[in-house]
Amino acid sequence: MSEMTTEILEQNLGRIVLVRLKGGKSLRGKLKGFDQHLNLVLEETEDNTASDNVRKLGMIIVRGDNVVLISPPPR
């Protein structure tokens, strides 16, 4: 993971991020932690894959090799 990626993730700790996963899942949650493999700890997580059926997941760990995209909130 590049220094720039680490810096961006550190700046967004405690903020809501959108995470897209392989297979098309879309998660939204508060970024609580991450490691060099891009494993993520998300809190207050929601599964937004089906916009008409948002599921609350709570605190989860997302394995880094499933992550396609992490989008920080707009500033």
Secondary structure per residue as TSV (DSSP state, phi and psi in degrees):
chain	resnum	aa	ss	phi	psi
A	1	M	-	360.0	136.3
A	2	S	-	-76.0	161.6
A	3	E	H	-62.1	-37.0
A	4	M	H	-64.8	-42.3
A	5	T	H	-61.7	-46.1
A	6	T	H	-59.8	-43.4
A	7	E	H	-63.0	-44.3
A	8	I	H	-63.8	-44.2
A	9	L	H	-64.3	-41.2
A	10	E	H	-62.1	-38.7
A	11	Q	H	-66.0	-23.2
A	12	N	T	-104.8	8.6
A	13	L	T	-59.9	133.4
A	14	G	T	85.4	-2.0
A	15	R	S	-108.1	160.7
A	16	I	E	-75.5	132.1
A	17	V	E	-129.4	155.8
A	18	L	E	-102.3	129.4
A	19	V	E	-122.9	122.7
A	20	R	E	-99.6	137.4
A	21	L	E	-116.2	160.7
A	22	K	G	-56.1	144.6
A	23	G	G	89.0	-2.7
A	24	G	G	93.6	-0.8
A	25	K	-	-66.8	147.7
A	26	S	E	-129.9	121.9
A	27	L	E	-117.5	149.5
A	28	R	E	-133.1	125.3
A	29	G	E	-166.8	172.3
A	30	K	E	-84.6	122.9
A	31	L	E	-73.7	113.5
A	32	K	E	-102.3	-24.1
A	33	G	E	-174.1	166.0
A	34	F	E	-160.0	165.4
A	35	D	-	-132.6	-174.6
A	36	Q	T	-66.9	-16.8
A	37	H	T	-92.5	3.9
A	38	L	-	69.7	19.9
A	39	N	-	-64.9	136.5
A	40	L	E	-120.7	144.0
A	41	V	E	-109.9	120.0
A	42	L	E	-117.6	140.5
A	43	E	E	-117.3	152.8
A	44	E	E	54.6	41.3
A	45	T	E	-79.0	142.0
A	46	E	E	-124.8	140.4
A	47	D	E	-90.9	109.8
A	48	N	-	-103.0	19.7
A	49	T	S	-58.1	-48.8
A	50	A	S	-103.3	108.8
A	51	S	T	-60.8	-24.5
A	52	D	T	-87.5	-4.5
A	53	N	S	-141.6	76.8
A	54	V	-	-80.9	125.1
A	55	R	E	-106.3	132.5
A	56	K	E	-85.1	128.1
A	57	L	E	-111.8	-16.6
A	58	G	E	76.5	-140.4
A	59	M	E	-87.9	128.8
A	60	I	E	-137.8	162.6
A	61	I	E	-114.4	128.2
A	62	V	E	-107.7	124.3
A	63	R	-	-70.6	132.1
A	64	G	G	-58.6	-32.7
A	65	D	G	-74.3	-4.8
A	66	N	G	-94.7	-10.4
A	67	V	E	-80.6	127.0
A	68	V	E	-100.9	-39.1
A	69	L	E	-151.8	141.4
A	70	I	E	-125.3	123.3
A	71	S	E	-114.7	115.0
A	72	P	-	-70.7	160.8
A	73	P	-	-68.0	155.3
A	74	P	-	-66.1	146.1
A	75	R	-	-99.7	360.0
